[in-house]
Amino acid sequence: MPTPNTRLVTFLEHCRSRIDAELECRLAMSGNSSERLQQAMRYSVLGGGKRIRPALCLAAAAAVGQSPGSATVPACTLELIHAYSLIHDDLPAMDDDELRRGRATTHIAFDEATAILAGDALQAMAFGWLAEAPGLDDQIRLAMIRELASASGHLGMVGGQAIDLESVGKSLTIDQLETMHRHKTGALIAASVRIGALTAPDVGEEQLAALTIYSQTLGLAFQVQDDLLDIEGDTTVIGKPQGSDLARSKPTYPSLLGTAGARDYLSQLLDSALSSLEGFGKEGDILRDMAGYVVARTH
């Protein structure tokens, strides 16, 4: 994997530090409930991760001239939704995985019932945090809540997961596969970029449309690379069992296009994502860097 450039490395380090600190602080002040439930929530949220969705949110805010401060809490809510989705995806009734980010999945580390409740709690918490995100106009918060709800529910991530479960062992066309992943993976990535852009009260429709194309294309690219890592990656690096999709007969881009075809398609998606940012100057450079990072990652 090519080494990310210094600008991107610095940005990702600052982003992770900012987001992890905010998550740690807010989770610590989340109120009294079951101690075991709170431990499971913290385990799932604070147990590593690349923080790609929060990073995209902060990068999109920068692309429209906003400071990281205005996007920090919205970025954290995206990580809560992502963590909840991983908890539920790993459950025995779903993908039945025992390893995530190099550690036991939440239902293995705790128990299945606690894992389900931890996911439920994180999902609700995300909307609570977003509704009270500091430094934002009420109308902006409302627009962000709409974005997150659409991306998270049956029209987005949950709907995509349902299609995924229904597709195991079946033959899909490339269009059907893309529909599934535009929902399952792409919707939350698109919401990450759009929510970041919405921190600017005067963001233009043309800017938002360009960022939407960028994010939707990047969401597909993320999934194509995920599929390639499933067959080419090292379990110790990717943090989950290598070959798990193949073992479950799940439709993937390499299974439909072949490995070489999937790599060609990944390159086309990267070109498309970069082209969508032509209207942005240097303020869009981190988004450009992020596109290259997503398609070249090894985990």
C-alpha positions in Angstrom: 0.0 0.0 0.0 1.4 3.4 -0.9 2.3 5.5 2.1 -0.3 8.3 2.6 1.2 11.7 2.0 2.2 13.8 5.0 -0.7 16.2 4.7 -3.2 13.3 4.9 -1.3 11.5 7.7 -1.4 14.7 9.8 -5.0 15.3 9.1 -6.0 11.7 10.0 -4.0 11.8 13.2 -5.6 15.1 14.2 -9.0 13.8 13.3 -8.7 10.6 15.2 -7.3 12.5 18.3 -10.2 15.0 18.2 -12.9 12.4 17.6 -11.6 9.9 20.2 -11.3 12.6 22.8 -14.8 13.9 22.2 -16.3 10.3 22.1 -14.4 9.4 25.4 -15.7 12.6 27.1 -19.3 12.3 26.0 -19.6 8.6 26.7 -18.2 9.2 30.2 -21.0 11.7 30.7 -23.8 9.7 29.2 -25.6 9.1 32.5 -26.2 6.2 34.8 -27.6 2.9 33.5 -26.5 -0.7 33.5 -22.7 -0.8 34.0 -22.4 -3.8 31.7 -24.3 -2.0 29.0 -22.1 1.0 29.2 -19.0 -1.2 29.1 -20.2 -2.8 25.9 -21.0 0.6 24.4 -17.5 1.9 25.2 -15.9 -1.4 24.0 -17.6 -1.0 20.7 -17.0 2.7 20.1 -13.5 3.2 21.6 -12.0 -0.1 20.5 -10.0 1.2 17.5 -11.2 1.9 14.0 -10.0 4.1 11.2 -12.6 6.8 11.8 -13.0 7.2 8.1 -16.6 8.6 8.3 -15.8 11.3 10.9 -12.7 12.2 8.8 -14.8 12.6 5.7 -17.2 14.8 7.7 -14.4 17.1 8.9 -12.8 17.1 5.4 -16.1 18.1 3.8 -16.5 20.9 6.4 -13.1 22.2 5.5 -13.9 22.0 1.8 -16.8 24.5 2.3 -14.7 26.7 4.5 -15.8 25.6 8.0 -13.6 24.9 11.0 -13.4 21.4 12.5 -15.1 22.6 15.7 -18.5 23.0 14.0 -18.4 19.5 12.6 -16.9 17.6 15.6 -20.1 16.4 17.3 -21.8 15.6 14.0 -18.7 13.6 13.0 -19.0 11.7 16.4 -22.6 10.8 15.7 -21.5 9.1 12.5 -19.1 7.0 14.4 -21.8 6.0 16.9 -24.1 4.9 14.0 -21.2 3.0 12.4 -20.3 1.2 15.7 -24.0 0.2 16.2 -24.1 -1.2 12.7 -21.0 -3.3 13.2 -22.3 -4.7 16.5 -25.5 -5.8 14.8 -23.8 -7.0 11.6 -21.6 -9.3 13.6 -24.4 -11.0 15.5 -25.1 -14.7 14.9 -28.4 -13.9 13.2 -26.6 -11.6 10.7 -23.0 -12.3 9.6 -22.1 -14.3 12.7 -18.5 -13.0 13.0 -16.3 -13.5 16.1 -13.5 -11.0 15.2 -13.7 -7.3 14.6 -10.8 -4.9 14.5 -8.6 -7.7 15.7 -10.6 -8.2 18.9 -13.6 -10.3 19.9 -16.9 -9.0 18.5 -19.2 -7.4 21.1 -21.5 -10.3 21.4 -18.5 -12.6 22.1 -16.8 -10.2 24.5 -20.1 -9.7 26.4 -23.2 -11.7 25.3 -25.7 -11.5 22.5 -28.4 -9.7 24.4 -26.0 -7.0 25.7 -24.6 -6.5 22.2 -28.1 -5.9 20.8 -28.9 -3.4 23.5 -25.6 -1.7 23.1 -26.3 -1.2 19.4 -29.8 0.1 20.1 -28.4 2.5 22.7 -25.7 3.9 20.4 -28.2 4.5 17.6 -30.5 6.5 19.9 -27.6 8.3 21.4 -26.4 9.5 18.0 -29.6 11.3 17.3 -29.6 12.8 20.8 -26.1 14.2 20.3 -26.9 15.6 16.9 -30.1 17.3 18.1 -28.0 19.2 20.6 -24.8 19.7 18.5 -23.2 23.0 19.6 -22.6 26.0 17.4 -25.2 25.1 14.8 -28.5 26.6 13.8 -31.6 24.6 14.6 -32.4 24.3 10.9 -29.0 22.9 10.2 -29.3 20.4 13.0 -32.7 19.3 11.6 -31.2 18.9 8.1 -28.4 16.8 9.5 -30.9 14.6 11.5 -32.8 14.0 8.2 -29.6 13.0 6.5 -28.5 10.6 9.2 -32.0 9.1 9.6 -32.2 8.5 5.8 -28.8 7.0 5.6 -29.3 4.7 8.6 -32.7 3.3 8.1 -34.6 1.1 5.6 -33.8 3.5 2.8 -30.1 3.3 3.6 -27.8 1.1 5.7 -30.4 -1.2 7.2 -32.1 -1.7 3.8 -28.8 -2.6 2.3 -28.1 -5.1 5.1 -31.5 -6.7 4.4 -30.7 -7.0 0.7 -27.3 -8.5 1.6 -28.9 -11.2 3.8 -31.4 -12.0 1.1 -28.7 -12.3 -1.5 -26.5 -15.0 0.2 -26.0 -17.9 -2.2 -27.8 -16.1 -5.0 -26.5 -14.7 -8.3 -26.7 -10.9 -8.6 -26.1 -8.6 -11.6 -23.6 -5.9 -11.2 -26.5 -3.3 -11.0 -28.1 -5.3 -8.2 -24.9 -5.5 -6.3 -24.4 -1.8 -6.6 -27.9 -1.1 -5.4 -27.2 -3.2 -2.3 -23.9 -1.4 -1.5 -25.1 2.1 -2.3 -27.5 1.4 0.6 -25.4 -0.8 3.0 -22.0 1.0 2.8 -22.5 4.0 0.6 -25.4 5.7 2.3 -23.5 6.4 5.6 -20.4 7.5 3.7 -22.5 9.9 1.6 -24.2 11.2 4.8 -20.8 11.8 6.3 -19.7 14.1 3.5 -23.1 15.8 3.2 -23.4 16.4 7.0 -19.9 17.9 7.0 -20.9 20.2 4.1 -24.1 21.3 5.9 -22.1 22.9 8.7 -21.8 25.8 6.3 -25.1 27.7 6.4 -24.5 29.1 2.9 -23.3 25.9 1.2 -24.5 26.1 -2.4 -26.6 23.5 -4.2 -23.8 23.1 -6.8 -21.2 22.4 -4.1 -23.5 20.0 -2.3 -24.4 18.2 -5.6 -20.7 17.7 -6.4 -19.9 16.4 -2.9 -22.8 14.0 -3.1 -21.4 12.6 -6.4 -18.0 12.3 -4.7 -19.3 10.6 -1.6 -21.6 8.1 -3.5 -18.7 7.1 -5.8 -16.4 6.8 -2.8 -18.9 4.6 -1.0 -18.8 2.2 -3.9 -15.0 2.3 -4.1 -14.8 1.6 -0.4 -16.9 -1.6 -0.8 -15.0 -2.8 -3.9 -11.8 -2.5 -1.9 -13.4 -4.3 1.0 -14.4 -7.2 -1.3 -10.8 -7.4 -2.6 -9.4 -7.4 0.9 -11.7 -10.3 1.8 -9.9 -12.5 -0.7 -6.5 -10.9 -0.6 -6.1 -9.5 2.9 -4.4 -10.9 5.9 -6.6 -11.5 8.9 -4.0 -10.0 11.3 -4.1 -6.8 9.2 -7.7 -6.5 8.2 -8.8 -7.3 11.8 -11.6 -9.8 10.7 -11.5 -13.3 9.2 -10.1 -13.3 5.7 -12.3 -15.1 3.2 -15.5 -14.7 5.4 -17.6 -13.4 2.5 -16.4 -16.3 0.2 -17.2 -18.8 3.0 -20.8 -17.5 3.2 -21.3 -17.4 -0.6 -21.9 -13.7 -0.5 -22.0 -11.9 -3.9 -19.0 -9.6 -4.3 -17.4 -7.5 -7.0 -14.5 -9.9 -7.5 -17.0 -12.8 -7.8 -18.8 -11.0 -10.5 -16.0 -9.1 -12.3 -13.0 -11.2 -11.4 -10.1 -9.8 -9.3 -8.6 -7.9 -12.3 -12.0 -6.5 -13.3 -12.7 -5.4 -9.8 -9.4 -3.5 -9.6 -10.2 -1.9 -13.0 -13.6 -0.8 -11.7 -11.9 0.5 -8.5 -9.6 2.7 -10.6 -12.6 4.1 -12.6 -14.4 4.9 -9.4 -11.4 6.8 -8.0 -11.2 8.8 -11.3 -14.9 9.7 -11.0 -14.6 10.7 -7.4 -11.6 13.0 -8.2 -13.4 14.5 -11.2 -16.4 15.5 -9.1 -14.1 17.8 -7.0 -12.9 19.8 -10.0 -14.9 22.8 -8.8 -13.0 22.9 -5.5 -9.6 24.5 -5.0 -7.0 23.5 -2.5 -9.7 23.4 0.2 -10.8 20.1 -1.3 -7.3 18.6 -1.2 -8.0 16.5 1.9 -11.1 15.0 0.2 -8.9 14.1 -2.8 -6.3 12.5 -0.5 -9.1 10.6 1.3 -10.2 9.1 -2.0 -6.8 7.8 -2.7 -6.5 6.4 0.8 -9.8 4.6 0.8 -9.0 2.7 -2.4 -5.4 1.8 -1.4 -6.0 0.8 2.2 -5.0 -2.7 3.5 -7.5 -2.9 6.3 
